[in-house]
Amino acid sequence: MESVETVINGSVWTINLLTYRQWKKKRLPQKTWGLCNRSSKTITIRIDLSKQSFLDTLLHELIHAQNELLFEAEETVTRMGTDIAKALLATERVFVVTAK
């Protein structure tokens, strides 16, 4: 498992990057690509996704982490993550490296 730390709203958060096998071993929901835990300040993302899906999921979970009001607004957050991911990838200046 790879991990990175970042600051969101003035607090240090850990982003864990898991393969599908690691995800399954931790018994995380199989149909879910990412999780945000506001109490432990961790985001967990599967890295075996396509570039679009990985970026979309990372943005989705970052939006949950950043904005407490949107934590339960799943439909809105999904739309925001997808739209931002598409725009970033369309610029061809954002590069996403995913698991092989």
C-alpha positions as CSV (number, residue, x, y, z in Angstrom):
1,M,0.0,0.0,0.0
2,E,1.3,3.4,-0.9
3,S,0.4,6.4,1.2
4,V,0.7,10.2,0.7
5,E,0.0,13.0,3.1
6,T,-1.7,16.3,2.1
7,V,-3.2,19.2,3.9
8,I,-7.0,19.7,3.5
9,N,-8.6,22.6,5.4
10,G,-5.5,23.0,7.6
11,S,-5.4,19.4,8.7
12,V,-3.1,16.7,7.6
13,W,-4.9,13.9,5.7
14,T,-3.5,10.5,4.6
15,I,-4.4,9.2,1.1
16,N,-3.9,5.4,0.9
17,L,-3.6,3.8,-2.5
18,L,-4.6,0.2,-2.6
19,T,-4.6,-2.5,-5.3
20,Y,-7.8,-4.5,-5.7
21,R,-6.3,-7.4,-3.8
22,Q,-5.4,-5.1,-0.8
23,W,-8.9,-3.6,-1.0
24,K,-10.5,-7.0,-0.8
25,K,-8.1,-8.1,2.0
26,K,-9.2,-5.1,4.1
27,R,-12.9,-6.2,3.4
28,L,-13.8,-2.8,1.9
29,P,-16.9,-2.6,-0.2
30,Q,-16.1,-4.3,-3.5
31,K,-18.3,-2.0,-5.7
32,T,-16.7,1.1,-4.2
33,W,-13.6,2.7,-5.7
34,G,-12.8,5.1,-2.8
35,L,-13.6,6.0,0.7
36,C,-13.3,9.2,2.9
37,N,-13.1,8.9,6.6
38,R,-13.5,12.3,8.2
39,S,-12.8,11.1,11.8
40,S,-9.4,9.5,10.9
41,K,-8.7,12.0,8.2
42,T,-8.0,9.3,5.6
43,I,-8.9,8.8,2.0
44,T,-8.5,5.3,0.5
45,I,-8.5,4.9,-3.3
46,R,-8.2,1.8,-5.5
47,I,-5.3,2.2,-7.9
48,D,-6.3,-0.5,-10.3
49,L,-8.8,1.8,-12.1
50,S,-8.6,3.6,-15.4
51,K,-7.0,7.0,-15.4
52,Q,-10.4,8.7,-15.7
53,S,-11.9,6.6,-12.9
54,F,-8.9,7.1,-10.6
55,L,-8.8,10.8,-11.0
56,D,-12.6,11.0,-10.8
57,T,-12.6,9.0,-7.5
58,L,-9.7,10.9,-6.0
59,L,-11.5,14.2,-6.7
60,H,-14.8,12.8,-5.4
61,E,-13.2,11.8,-2.1
62,L,-11.2,15.1,-1.8
63,I,-14.5,17.0,-2.2
64,H,-16.0,14.9,0.7
65,A,-12.9,15.6,2.8
66,Q,-12.8,19.3,2.0
67,N,-16.5,20.2,2.5
68,E,-18.3,18.8,5.5
69,L,-21.6,20.1,4.1
70,L,-21.2,17.9,1.0
71,F,-20.2,14.8,2.9
72,E,-23.7,13.2,2.5
73,A,-24.4,14.8,-0.9
74,E,-23.3,11.8,-2.9
75,E,-25.0,12.7,-6.2
76,T,-23.6,16.3,-6.2
77,V,-20.1,15.1,-5.2
78,T,-20.2,12.4,-7.9
79,R,-21.1,14.9,-10.6
80,M,-18.5,17.4,-9.4
81,G,-15.7,14.8,-9.3
82,T,-16.6,13.5,-12.8
83,D,-16.9,17.0,-14.4
84,I,-13.6,18.2,-12.9
85,A,-11.7,15.0,-13.9
86,K,-13.0,15.3,-17.5
87,A,-11.9,18.9,-17.7
88,L,-8.5,18.2,-16.2
89,L,-7.8,15.3,-18.5
90,A,-9.1,17.3,-21.5
91,T,-6.3,19.9,-21.0
92,E,-3.8,17.1,-21.6
93,R,-1.6,18.7,-18.9
94,V,-2.6,16.4,-16.1
95,F,-1.0,12.9,-16.1
96,V,-2.3,10.0,-14.1
97,V,-0.2,6.9,-13.5
98,T,-2.3,3.9,-12.4
99,A,-1.4,0.4,-11.4
100,K,-0.4,-2.0,-14.2
